[in-house]
Amino acid sequence: MNTIPCKRCLISETNETELQESIRRTIEAIPEEAKADPSLYGKRLDGCRGCDRLLAGLCRICGCYVEVRAAKASSTCPNPLGSLWPTD
């Protein structure tokens, strides 16, 4: 089973290449019909890039890896002050 490394691990205890590969595999494992289309995915990541709650690929609101969350069509932005993702 491919899993994302523990979010509680210290950065110094993780291998960045392995982490990136794990996130890539997790996104690839999402069924195609459940994935956001590439354009929407990119727009969602742009919204995350502009958020002050993004830290090293993690959303500090919900703790998710934003690249995985943005890849799922049914996901929403967890920002309690309003979504930073496009609605279409």
Biopython code that builds the backbone (N, CA, C, O; Angstrom):
import numpy as np
from Bio.PDB.StructureBuilder import StructureBuilder

atoms = [
    (1, "MET", "N", (0.842, -1.180, 0.000)),
    (1, "MET", "CA", (0.000, 0.000, 0.000)),
    (1, "MET", "C", (0.885, 1.240, 0.000)),
    (1, "MET", "O", (1.812, 1.340, 0.803)),
    (2, "ASN", "N", (0.610, 2.171, -0.880)),
    (2, "ASN", "CA", (1.360, 3.421, -0.936)),
    (2, "ASN", "C", (0.715, 4.417, 0.006)),
    (2, "ASN", "O", (-0.468, 4.735, -0.118)),
    (3, "THR", "N", (1.501, 4.905, 0.945)),
    (3, "THR", "CA", (0.986, 5.883, 1.881)),
    (3, "THR", "C", (1.879, 7.107, 1.892)),
    (3, "THR", "O", (3.062, 7.032, 1.559)),
    (4, "ILE", "N", (1.312, 8.218, 2.271)),
    (4, "ILE", "CA", (2.073, 9.448, 2.420)),
    (4, "ILE", "C", (2.776, 9.368, 3.772)),
    (4, "ILE", "O", (2.176, 8.931, 4.755)),
    (5, "PRO", "N", (4.041, 9.785, 3.832)),
    (5, "PRO", "CA", (4.770, 9.748, 5.109)),
    (5, "PRO", "C", (4.038, 10.522, 6.201)),
    (5, "PRO", "O", (3.256, 11.434, 5.931)),
    (6, "CYS", "N", (4.307, 10.141, 7.404)),
    (6, "CYS", "CA", (3.685, 10.747, 8.581)),
    (6, "CYS", "C", (3.893, 12.250, 8.611)),
    (6, "CYS", "O", (5.014, 12.727, 8.435)),
    (7, "LYS", "N", (2.834, 12.991, 8.830)),
    (7, "LYS", "CA", (2.910, 14.447, 8.910)),
    (7, "LYS", "C", (3.566, 14.898, 10.208)),
    (7, "LYS", "O", (3.926, 16.068, 10.341)),
    (8, "ARG", "N", (3.725, 14.004, 11.152)),
    (8, "ARG", "CA", (4.338, 14.370, 12.430)),
    (8, "ARG", "C", (5.850, 14.221, 12.406)),
    (8, "ARG", "O", (6.524, 14.649, 13.343)),
    (9, "CYS", "N", (6.393, 13.624, 11.358)),
    (9, "CYS", "CA", (7.837, 13.463, 11.268)),
    (9, "CYS", "C", (8.492, 14.818, 11.062)),
    (9, "CYS", "O", (7.928, 15.710, 10.428)),
    (10, "LEU", "N", (9.680, 14.952, 11.602)),
    (10, "LEU", "CA", (10.439, 16.167, 11.378)),
    (10, "LEU", "C", (10.978, 16.168, 9.958)),
    (10, "LEU", "O", (11.276, 15.111, 9.402)),
    (11, "ILE", "N", (11.102, 17.335, 9.377)),
    (11, "ILE", "CA", (11.613, 17.435, 8.013)),
    (11, "ILE", "C", (12.972, 16.751, 7.908)),
    (11, "ILE", "O", (13.264, 16.089, 6.913)),
    (12, "SER", "N", (13.795, 16.911, 8.929)),
    (12, "SER", "CA", (15.131, 16.300, 8.889)),
    (12, "SER", "C", (15.070, 14.777, 8.893)),
    (12, "SER", "O", (16.052, 14.118, 8.551)),
    (13, "GLU", "N", (13.930, 14.214, 9.274)),
    (13, "GLU", "CA", (13.770, 12.760, 9.308)),
    (13, "GLU", "C", (13.153, 12.200, 8.040)),
    (13, "GLU", "O", (13.015, 10.984, 7.903)),
    (14, "THR", "N", (12.784, 13.063, 7.120)),
    (14, "THR", "CA", (12.165, 12.596, 5.886)),
    (14, "THR", "C", (13.127, 12.760, 4.720)),
    (14, "THR", "O", (14.019, 13.608, 4.738)),
    (15, "ASN", "N", (12.927, 11.950, 3.735)),
    (15, "ASN", "CA", (13.690, 12.046, 2.505)),
    (15, "ASN", "C", (12.805, 12.797, 1.516)),
    (15, "ASN", "O", (11.754, 12.293, 1.120)),
    (16, "GLU", "N", (13.217, 13.988, 1.117)),
    (16, "GLU", "CA", (12.382, 14.837, 0.266)),
    (16, "GLU", "C", (12.016, 14.147, -1.043)),
    (16, "GLU", "O", (10.883, 14.269, -1.509)),
    (17, "THR", "N", (12.945, 13.435, -1.631)),
    (17, "THR", "CA", (12.673, 12.738, -2.887)),
    (17, "THR", "C", (11.614, 11.664, -2.677)),
    (17, "THR", "O", (10.705, 11.518, -3.495)),
    (18, "GLU", "N", (11.724, 10.915, -1.590)),
    (18, "GLU", "CA", (10.734, 9.884, -1.301)),
    (18, "GLU", "C", (9.370, 10.498, -1.024)),
    (18, "GLU", "O", (8.347, 9.954, -1.439)),
    (19, "LEU", "N", (9.350, 11.624, -0.329)),
    (19, "LEU", "CA", (8.092, 12.310, -0.050)),
    (19, "LEU", "C", (7.428, 12.750, -1.350)),
    (19, "LEU", "O", (6.236, 12.514, -1.545)),
    (20, "GLN", "N", (8.178, 13.379, -2.229)),
    (20, "GLN", "CA", (7.630, 13.818, -3.514)),
    (20, "GLN", "C", (7.114, 12.630, -4.317)),
    (20, "GLN", "O", (6.052, 12.710, -4.935)),
    (21, "GLU", "N", (7.852, 11.542, -4.310)),
    (21, "GLU", "CA", (7.438, 10.349, -5.040)),
    (21, "GLU", "C", (6.165, 9.758, -4.427)),
    (21, "GLU", "O", (5.278, 9.310, -5.154)),
    (22, "SER", "N", (6.076, 9.755, -3.118)),
    (22, "SER", "CA", (4.892, 9.237, -2.447)),
    (22, "SER", "C", (3.657, 10.073, -2.783)),
    (22, "SER", "O", (2.581, 9.525, -3.022)),
    (23, "ILE", "N", (3.809, 11.381, -2.800)),
    (23, "ILE", "CA", (2.690, 12.262, -3.155)),
    (23, "ILE", "C", (2.285, 12.027, -4.606)),
    (23, "ILE", "O", (1.095, 11.966, -4.914)),
    (24, "ARG", "N", (3.266, 11.895, -5.500)),
    (24, "ARG", "CA", (2.977, 11.627, -6.913)),
    (24, "ARG", "C", (2.206, 10.315, -7.058)),
    (24, "ARG", "O", (1.219, 10.253, -7.792)),
    (25, "ARG", "N", (2.650, 9.268, -6.362)),
    (25, "ARG", "CA", (1.966, 7.966, -6.433)),
    (25, "ARG", "C", (0.551, 8.058, -5.879)),
    (25, "ARG", "O", (-0.367, 7.441, -6.420)),
    (26, "THR", "N", (0.366, 8.813, -4.820)),
    (26, "THR", "CA", (-0.961, 8.978, -4.228)),
    (26, "THR", "C", (-1.903, 9.646, -5.220)),
    (26, "THR", "O", (-3.052, 9.229, -5.368)),
    (27, "ILE", "N", (-1.419, 10.682, -5.900)),
    (27, "ILE", "CA", (-2.238, 11.368, -6.905)),
    (27, "ILE", "C", (-2.549, 10.432, -8.064)),
    (27, "ILE", "O", (-3.679, 10.398, -8.550)),
    (28, "GLU", "N", (-1.557, 9.677, -8.507)),
    (28, "GLU", "CA", (-1.783, 8.733, -9.609)),
    (28, "GLU", "C", (-2.794, 7.652, -9.241)),
    (28, "GLU", "O", (-3.482, 7.122, -10.113)),
    (29, "ALA", "N", (-2.887, 7.322, -7.958)),
    (29, "ALA", "CA", (-3.810, 6.268, -7.516)),
    (29, "ALA", "C", (-5.267, 6.729, -7.471)),
    (29, "ALA", "O", (-6.171, 5.902, -7.349)),
    (30, "ILE", "N", (-5.498, 8.007, -7.567)),
    (30, "ILE", "CA", (-6.875, 8.509, -7.588)),
    (30, "ILE", "C", (-7.502, 8.085, -8.918)),
    (30, "ILE", "O", (-6.918, 8.342, -9.970)),
    (31, "PRO", "N", (-8.653, 7.456, -8.902)),
    (31, "PRO", "CA", (-9.288, 7.059, -10.166)),
    (31, "PRO", "C", (-9.502, 8.278, -11.067)),
    (31, "PRO", "O", (-9.833, 9.363, -10.589)),
    (32, "GLU", "N", (-9.312, 8.091, -12.342)),
    (32, "GLU", "CA", (-9.412, 9.201, -13.306)),
    (32, "GLU", "C", (-10.737, 9.953, -13.179)),
    (32, "GLU", "O", (-10.771, 11.180, -13.277)),
    (33, "GLU", "N", (-11.823, 9.216, -12.962)),
    (33, "GLU", "CA", (-13.129, 9.869, -12.882)),
    (33, "GLU", "C", (-13.278, 10.703, -11.602)),
    (33, "GLU", "O", (-14.195, 11.518, -11.502)),
    (34, "ALA", "N", (-12.403, 10.511, -10.644)),
    (34, "ALA", "CA", (-12.454, 11.260, -9.396)),
    (34, "ALA", "C", (-11.441, 12.409, -9.349)),
    (34, "ALA", "O", (-11.397, 13.161, -8.376)),
    (35, "LYS", "N", (-10.631, 12.540, -10.398)),
    (35, "LYS", "CA", (-9.605, 13.587, -10.440)),
    (35, "LYS", "C", (-10.155, 14.888, -11.009)),
    (35, "LYS", "O", (-11.032, 14.888, -11.873)),
    (36, "ALA", "N", (-9.620, 15.990, -10.507)),
    (36, "ALA", "CA", (-9.908, 17.299, -11.093)),
    (36, "ALA", "C", (-9.195, 17.367, -12.439)),
    (36, "ALA", "O", (-8.113, 16.803, -12.597)),
    (37, "ASP", "N", (-9.797, 18.056, -13.412)),
    (37, "ASP", "CA", (-9.103, 18.164, -14.697)),
    (37, "ASP", "C", (-7.842, 19.007, -14.503)),
    (37, "ASP", "O", (-7.781, 19.810, -13.573)),
    (38, "PRO", "N", (-6.834, 18.839, -15.364)),
    (38, "PRO", "CA", (-5.545, 19.516, -15.189)),
    (38, "PRO", "C", (-5.637, 21.034, -15.054)),
    (38, "PRO", "O", (-4.881, 21.627, -14.284)),
    (39, "SER", "N", (-6.537, 21.666, -15.779)),
    (39, "SER", "CA", (-6.686, 23.115, -15.692)),
    (39, "SER", "C", (-7.181, 23.528, -14.308)),
    (39, "SER", "O", (-6.641, 24.452, -13.699)),
    (40, "LEU", "N", (-8.209, 22.841, -13.820)),
    (40, "LEU", "CA", (-8.749, 23.133, -12.494)),
    (40, "LEU", "C", (-7.700, 22.845, -11.426)),
    (40, "LEU", "O", (-7.551, 23.619, -10.481)),
    (41, "TYR", "N", (-6.984, 21.755, -11.567)),
    (41, "TYR", "CA", (-5.918, 21.395, -10.620)),
    (41, "TYR", "C", (-4.902, 22.532, -10.527)),
    (41, "TYR", "O", (-4.523, 22.938, -9.429)),
    (42, "GLY", "N", (-4.469, 23.035, -11.657)),
    (42, "GLY", "CA", (-3.507, 24.137, -11.673)),
    (42, "GLY", "C", (-4.049, 25.389, -11.018)),
    (42, "GLY", "O", (-3.330, 26.070, -10.288)),
    (43, "LYS", "N", (-5.319, 25.703, -11.273)),
    (43, "LYS", "CA", (-5.938, 26.887, -10.663)),
    (43, "LYS", "C", (-6.058, 26.720, -9.153)),
    (43, "LYS", "O", (-5.874, 27.676, -8.400)),
    (44, "ARG", "N", (-6.363, 25.521, -8.722)),
    (44, "ARG", "CA", (-6.449, 25.263, -7.284)),
    (44, "ARG", "C", (-5.076, 25.461, -6.627)),
    (44, "ARG", "O", (-4.966, 26.098, -5.579)),
    (45, "LEU", "N", (-4.044, 24.915, -7.251)),
    (45, "LEU", "CA", (-2.700, 25.077, -6.690)),
    (45, "LEU", "C", (-2.281, 26.545, -6.684)),
    (45, "LEU", "O", (-1.588, 26.986, -5.767)),
    (46, "ASP", "N", (-2.692, 27.301, -7.695)),
    (46, "ASP", "CA", (-2.409, 28.748, -7.694)),
    (46, "ASP", "C", (-3.051, 29.414, -6.476)),
    (46, "ASP", "O", (-2.447, 30.279, -5.843)),
    (47, "GLY", "N", (-4.284, 29.003, -6.154)),
    (47, "GLY", "CA", (-4.952, 29.535, -4.965)),
    (47, "GLY", "C", (-4.186, 29.178, -3.699)),
    (47, "GLY", "O", (-4.038, 30.008, -2.801)),
    (48, "CYS", "N", (-3.703, 27.952, -3.629)),
    (48, "CYS", "CA", (-2.928, 27.519, -2.461)),
    (48, "CYS", "C", (-1.612, 28.288, -2.365)),
    (48, "CYS", "O", (-1.192, 28.672, -1.273)),
    (49, "ARG", "N", (-0.964, 28.512, -3.504)),
    (49, "ARG", "CA", (0.304, 29.257, -3.491)),
    (49, "ARG", "C", (0.135, 30.661, -2.918)),
    (49, "ARG", "O", (1.054, 31.199, -2.301)),
    (50, "GLY", "N", (-1.029, 31.243, -3.121)),
    (50, "GLY", "CA", (-1.291, 32.589, -2.627)),
    (50, "GLY", "C", (-1.793, 32.634, -1.192)),
    (50, "GLY", "O", (-2.063, 33.714, -0.666)),
    (51, "CYS", "N", (-1.920, 31.499, -0.562)),
    (51, "CYS", "CA", (-2.470, 31.426, 0.798)),
    (51, "CYS", "C", (-1.350, 31.498, 1.830)),
    (51, "CYS", "O", (-0.330, 30.821, 1.705)),
    (52, "ASP", "N", (-1.553, 32.319, 2.839)),
    (52, "ASP", "CA", (-0.539, 32.432, 3.887)),
    (52, "ASP", "C", (-0.547, 31.241, 4.848)),
    (52, "ASP", "O", (0.281, 31.164, 5.756)),
    (53, "ARG", "N", (-1.471, 30.330, 4.647)),
    (53, "ARG", "CA", (-1.531, 29.121, 5.489)),
    (53, "ARG", "C", (-0.828, 27.927, 4.847)),
    (53, "ARG", "O", (-0.846, 26.831, 5.407)),
    (54, "LEU", "N", (-0.209, 28.123, 3.680)),
    (54, "LEU", "CA", (0.566, 27.071, 3.023)),
    (54, "LEU", "C", (1.959, 27.054, 3.633)),
    (54, "LEU", "O", (2.600, 28.098, 3.747)),
    (55, "LEU", "N", (2.428, 25.883, 4.023)),
    (55, "LEU", "CA", (3.760, 25.744, 4.597)),
    (55, "LEU", "C", (4.374, 24.437, 4.109)),
    (55, "LEU", "O", (3.944, 23.350, 4.494)),
    (56, "ALA", "N", (5.373, 24.560, 3.267)),
    (56, "ALA", "CA", (6.117, 23.389, 2.770)),
    (56, "ALA", "C", (5.193, 22.325, 2.181)),
    (56, "ALA", "O", (5.377, 21.132, 2.426)),
    (57, "GLY", "N", (4.199, 22.758, 1.404)),
    (57, "GLY", "CA", (3.289, 21.819, 0.759)),
    (57, "GLY", "C", (2.120, 21.374, 1.607)),
    (57, "GLY", "O", (1.251, 20.645, 1.130)),
    (58, "LEU", "N", (2.083, 21.797, 2.849)),
    (58, "LEU", "CA", (1.004, 21.422, 3.756)),
    (58, "LEU", "C", (0.066, 22.595, 3.988)),
    (58, "LEU", "O", (0.495, 23.744, 4.092)),
    (59, "CYS", "N", (-1.216, 22.286, 4.067)),
    (59, "CYS", "CA", (-2.212, 23.277, 4.448)),
    (59, "CYS", "C", (-2.230, 23.320, 5.976)),
    (59, "CYS", "O", (-2.500, 22.309, 6.624)),
    (60, "ARG", "N", (-1.946, 24.478, 6.544)),
    (60, "ARG", "CA", (-1.934, 24.594, 8.005)),
    (60, "ARG", "C", (-3.340, 24.681, 8.585)),
    (60, "ARG", "O", (-3.497, 24.695, 9.806)),
    (61, "ILE", "N", (-4.355, 24.738, 7.747)),
    (61, "ILE", "CA", (-5.736, 24.728, 8.238)),
    (61, "ILE", "C", (-6.173, 23.294, 8.504)),
    (61, "ILE", "O", (-6.700, 22.987, 9.574)),
    (62, "CYS", "N", (-5.953, 22.416, 7.525)),
    (62, "CYS", "CA", (-6.451, 21.042, 7.671)),
    (62, "CYS", "C", (-5.343, 19.992, 7.776)),
    (62, "CYS", "O", (-5.620, 18.850, 8.144)),
    (63, "GLY", "N", (-4.101, 20.352, 7.462)),
    (63, "GLY", "CA", (-3.001, 19.406, 7.575)),
    (63, "GLY", "C", (-2.762, 18.539, 6.352)),
    (63, "GLY", "O", (-1.905, 17.655, 6.379)),
    (64, "CYS", "N", (-3.505, 18.778, 5.284)),
    (64, "CYS", "CA", (-3.349, 17.947, 4.090)),
    (64, "CYS", "C", (-2.160, 18.404, 3.251)),
    (64, "CYS", "O", (-1.673, 19.527, 3.389)),
    (65, "TYR", "N", (-1.707, 17.508, 2.381)),
    (65, "TYR", "CA", (-0.771, 17.890, 1.332)),
    (65, "TYR", "C", (-1.635, 18.502, 0.237)),
    (65, "TYR", "O", (-2.482, 17.819, -0.338)),
    (66, "VAL", "N", (-1.428, 19.783, -0.056)),
    (66, "VAL", "CA", (-2.339, 20.491, -0.952)),
    (66, "VAL", "C", (-2.362, 19.898, -2.355)),
    (66, "VAL", "O", (-3.395, 19.948, -3.023)),
    (67, "GLU", "N", (-1.256, 19.343, -2.813)),
    (67, "GLU", "CA", (-1.250, 18.758, -4.156)),
    (67, "GLU", "C", (-2.186, 17.559, -4.256)),
    (67, "GLU", "O", (-2.788, 17.326, -5.304)),
    (68, "VAL", "N", (-2.310, 16.799, -3.172)),
    (68, "VAL", "CA", (-3.232, 15.660, -3.158)),
    (68, "VAL", "C", (-4.669, 16.166, -3.058)),
    (68, "VAL", "O", (-5.534, 15.716, -3.809)),
    (69, "ARG", "N", (-4.927, 17.080, -2.158)),
    (69, "ARG", "CA", (-6.285, 17.606, -1.978)),
    (69, "ARG", "C", (-6.789, 18.237, -3.274)),
    (69, "ARG", "O", (-7.927, 18.000, -3.680)),
    (70, "ALA", "N", (-5.945, 19.042, -3.924)),
    (70, "ALA", "CA", (-6.347, 19.730, -5.151)),
    (70, "ALA", "C", (-6.602, 18.764, -6.304)),
    (70, "ALA", "O", (-7.350, 19.089, -7.227)),
    (71, "ALA", "N", (-5.999, 17.599, -6.263)),
    (71, "ALA", "CA", (-6.152, 16.624, -7.344)),
    (71, "ALA", "C", (-7.508, 15.922, -7.334)),
    (71, "ALA", "O", (-7.928, 15.377, -8.355)),
    (72, "LYS", "N", (-8.187, 15.929, -6.210)),
    (72, "LYS", "CA", (-9.485, 15.255, -6.098)),
    (72, "LYS", "C", (-10.597, 16.211, -6.494)),
    (72, "LYS", "O", (-10.739, 17.283, -5.906)),
    (73, "ALA", "N", (-11.375, 15.829, -7.478)),
    (73, "ALA", "CA", (-12.435, 16.693, -8.001)),
    (73, "ALA", "C", (-13.413, 17.132, -6.914)),
    (73, "ALA", "O", (-13.894, 18.265, -6.942)),
    (74, "SER", "N", (-13.709, 16.269, -5.976)),
    (74, "SER", "CA", (-14.721, 16.569, -4.958)),
    (74, "SER", "C", (-14.184, 17.400, -3.788)),
    (74, "SER", "O", (-14.957, 17.819, -2.927)),
    (75, "SER", "N", (-12.883, 17.640, -3.749)),
    (75, "SER", "CA", (-12.296, 18.391, -2.636)),
    (75, "SER", "C", (-12.664, 19.866, -2.684)),
    (75, "SER", "O", (-12.990, 20.414, -3.737)),
    (76, "THR", "N", (-12.601, 20.483, -1.531)),
    (76, "THR", "CA", (-12.834, 21.921, -1.417)),
    (76, "THR", "C", (-11.691, 22.545, -0.622)),
    (76, "THR", "O", (-10.975, 21.861, 0.109)),
    (77, "CYS", "N", (-11.539, 23.833, -0.779)),
    (77, "CYS", "CA", (-10.556, 24.576, 0.003)),
    (77, "CYS", "C", (-11.087, 24.685, 1.431)),
    (77, "CYS", "O", (-12.236, 25.079, 1.627)),
    (78, "PRO", "N", (-10.273, 24.344, 2.431)),
    (78, "PRO", "CA", (-10.769, 24.358, 3.809)),
    (78, "PRO", "C", (-10.692, 25.711, 4.509)),
    (78, "PRO", "O", (-10.977, 25.793, 5.704)),
    (79, "ASN", "N", (-10.319, 26.756, 3.811)),
    (79, "ASN", "CA", (-10.147, 28.062, 4.432)),
    (79, "ASN", "C", (-11.470, 28.538, 5.036)),
    (79, "ASN", "O", (-12.441, 28.728, 4.304)),
    (80, "PRO", "N", (-11.524, 28.735, 6.360)),
    (80, "PRO", "CA", (-12.777, 29.146, 6.998)),
    (80, "PRO", "C", (-13.209, 30.568, 6.633)),
    (80, "PRO", "O", (-14.359, 30.944, 6.858)),
    (81, "LEU", "N", (-12.293, 31.355, 6.073)),
    (81, "LEU", "CA", (-12.631, 32.722, 5.669)),
    (81, "LEU", "C", (-13.133, 32.799, 4.232)),
    (81, "LEU", "O", (-13.502, 33.873, 3.756)),
    (82, "GLY", "N", (-13.149, 31.675, 3.550)),
    (82, "GLY", "CA", (-13.628, 31.613, 2.181)),
    (82, "GLY", "C", (-12.648, 30.877, 1.297)),
    (82, "GLY", "O", (-11.433, 31.010, 1.448)),
    (83, "SER", "N", (-13.172, 30.119, 0.395)),
    (83, "SER", "CA", (-12.357, 29.311, -0.503)),
    (83, "SER", "C", (-11.433, 30.166, -1.361)),
    (83, "SER", "O", (-11.820, 31.224, -1.856)),
    (84, "LEU", "N", (-10.219, 29.689, -1.525)),
    (84, "LEU", "CA", (-9.255, 30.342, -2.427)),
    (84, "LEU", "C", (-9.206, 29.613, -3.765)),
    (84, "LEU", "O", (-8.383, 29.941, -4.620)),
    (85, "TRP", "N", (-10.067, 28.644, -3.947)),
    (85, "TRP", "CA", (-10.127, 27.882, -5.192)),
    (85, "TRP", "C", (-11.243, 28.423, -6.078)),
    (85, "TRP", "O", (-12.249, 28.933, -5.585)),
    (86, "PRO", "N", (-11.053, 28.306, -7.405)),
    (86, "PRO", "CA", (-12.125, 28.723, -8.324)),
    (86, "PRO", "C", (-13.342, 27.821, -8.160)),
    (86, "PRO", "O", (-13.212, 26.661, -7.768)),
    (87, "THR", "N", (-14.495, 28.341, -8.453)),
    (87, "THR", "CA", (-15.727, 27.564, -8.302)),
    (87, "THR", "C", (-16.064, 26.732, -9.527)),
    (87, "THR", "O", (-16.927, 25.857, -9.461)),
    (88, "ASP", "N", (-15.395, 26.992, -10.645)),
    (88, "ASP", "CA", (-15.685, 26.176, -11.838)),
    (88, "ASP", "C", (-14.525, 25.335, -12.250)),
    (88, "ASP", "O", (-14.616, 24.598, -13.232)),
]
sb = StructureBuilder()
sb.init_structure("model")
sb.init_model(0)
sb.init_chain("A")
sb.init_seg("    ")
for serial, (resi, resn, name, xyz) in enumerate(atoms, 1):
    if name == "N":
        sb.init_residue(resn, " ", resi, " ")
    sb.init_atom(name, np.array(xyz, "f"), 0.0, 1.0, " ", f" {name:<3s}", serial, name[0])
structure = sb.get_structure()
